[in-house]
């Protein structure tokens, strides 16, 4: 039986899929320019702050400090619950994170003391 197509099939010498093809390089440059804007383009774009996660500008320093202390205490409790399930280096890493949280909580409490003291 006669095979109609050669093995391997003949290829078009100016195919856009050749590694050294000028068309392929131009297409790649266009794709990169479209998906990854330059620094100049990024800096020229006006920044609009997101209001999705914003702190009330009317909130007092005391309110913010109280929220901070409560958040740090909650995170510390979550970390200690995770520590109970770990061993070795992961456990030590979480205990180090817990110590950092504790220092931040102490500092926030000290700020709160200064706010309450006349």
C-alpha positions as CSV (number, residue, x, y, z in Angstrom):
1,X,0.0,0.0,0.0
2,X,1.3,3.4,-1.0
3,X,1.7,6.1,1.7
4,X,0.5,9.5,0.4
5,X,2.4,11.8,2.9
6,X,6.2,11.7,3.4
7,X,7.6,10.5,6.7
8,X,8.2,13.0,8.3
9,X,5.8,15.4,6.5
10,X,7.3,18.4,4.7
11,X,7.2,21.6,6.7
12,X,6.7,25.1,5.6
13,X,10.1,26.9,5.8
14,X,8.4,30.2,7.0
15,X,6.2,28.6,9.6
16,X,5.5,30.9,12.6
17,X,6.4,28.0,14.9
18,X,10.1,27.8,14.0
19,X,12.3,28.7,16.9
20,X,14.1,31.5,15.0
21,X,11.0,32.8,13.4
22,X,10.6,36.6,13.4
23,X,6.8,36.2,13.6
24,X,7.1,34.1,16.7
25,X,9.3,36.6,18.4
26,X,7.0,39.5,17.5
27,X,4.0,37.5,18.8
28,X,5.8,36.8,22.1
29,X,6.7,40.4,22.5
30,X,3.1,41.5,22.0
31,X,1.8,38.9,24.5
32,X,4.4,40.0,27.1
33,X,3.6,43.7,26.6
34,X,-0.2,42.9,26.9
35,X,0.1,40.8,30.0
36,X,3.0,42.5,31.8
37,X,2.9,46.3,31.5
38,X,6.2,48.2,31.8
39,X,7.1,50.1,35.0
40,X,6.3,53.4,33.3
41,X,2.8,52.1,32.5
42,X,2.3,51.0,36.1
43,X,3.5,54.2,37.6
44,X,1.4,56.3,35.2
45,X,-1.8,54.5,36.3
46,X,-3.6,56.4,39.1
47,X,-3.7,54.5,42.4
48,X,-7.2,54.1,43.8
49,X,-7.2,52.7,47.3
50,X,-9.5,49.8,48.0
51,X,-12.2,50.3,50.5
52,X,-12.8,46.6,50.9
53,X,-10.7,46.3,54.1
54,X,-10.4,49.8,55.5
55,X,-10.3,51.1,59.0
56,X,-12.8,53.7,60.0
57,X,-11.1,57.1,59.9
58,X,-13.3,58.1,62.8
59,X,-12.0,55.3,65.1
60,X,-10.1,56.5,68.1
61,X,-6.6,55.4,69.0
62,X,-8.0,53.6,72.0
63,X,-10.5,51.6,69.9
64,X,-7.8,50.6,67.4
65,X,-5.4,49.6,70.2
66,X,-8.1,47.4,71.9
67,X,-8.9,45.7,68.6
68,X,-5.1,45.1,68.0
69,X,-4.7,43.5,71.4
70,X,-7.7,41.3,71.0
71,X,-6.6,40.2,67.5
72,X,-3.1,39.4,68.7
73,X,-4.5,37.4,71.6
74,X,-6.7,35.4,69.2
75,X,-3.8,34.7,66.8
76,X,-1.6,33.6,69.7
77,X,-4.3,31.1,70.8
78,X,-4.6,29.7,67.3
79,X,-0.8,29.3,67.0
80,X,-0.7,27.4,70.3
81,X,-3.5,25.1,69.2
82,X,-1.4,24.3,66.0
83,X,1.8,23.8,68.1
84,X,0.1,20.9,69.9
85,X,-0.1,19.0,66.6
86,X,3.4,19.5,65.4
87,X,6.9,18.1,66.2
88,X,10.4,19.1,65.5
89,X,11.4,22.2,63.5
90,X,7.9,23.1,62.5
91,X,6.9,23.2,66.2
92,X,9.9,25.4,67.0
93,X,9.1,27.8,64.2
94,X,5.5,28.2,65.4
95,X,6.7,28.8,69.0
96,X,9.0,31.5,67.7
97,X,6.1,33.1,65.8
98,X,4.1,32.8,69.1
99,X,6.9,34.7,70.9
100,X,6.8,37.5,68.3
101,X,3.0,37.7,68.7
102,X,3.4,37.9,72.5
103,X,5.9,40.7,72.3
104,X,3.6,42.6,69.9
105,X,0.7,42.0,72.3
106,X,2.7,43.3,75.3
107,X,3.7,46.4,73.3
108,X,0.1,47.0,72.2
109,X,-1.1,46.7,75.8
110,X,1.6,49.2,76.9
111,X,0.3,51.6,74.2
112,X,-3.2,51.1,75.6
113,X,-2.0,51.8,79.1
114,X,-0.5,55.1,77.9
115,X,-3.7,56.1,76.2
116,X,-5.7,55.4,79.4
117,X,-3.3,57.2,81.7
118,X,-3.9,61.0,81.8
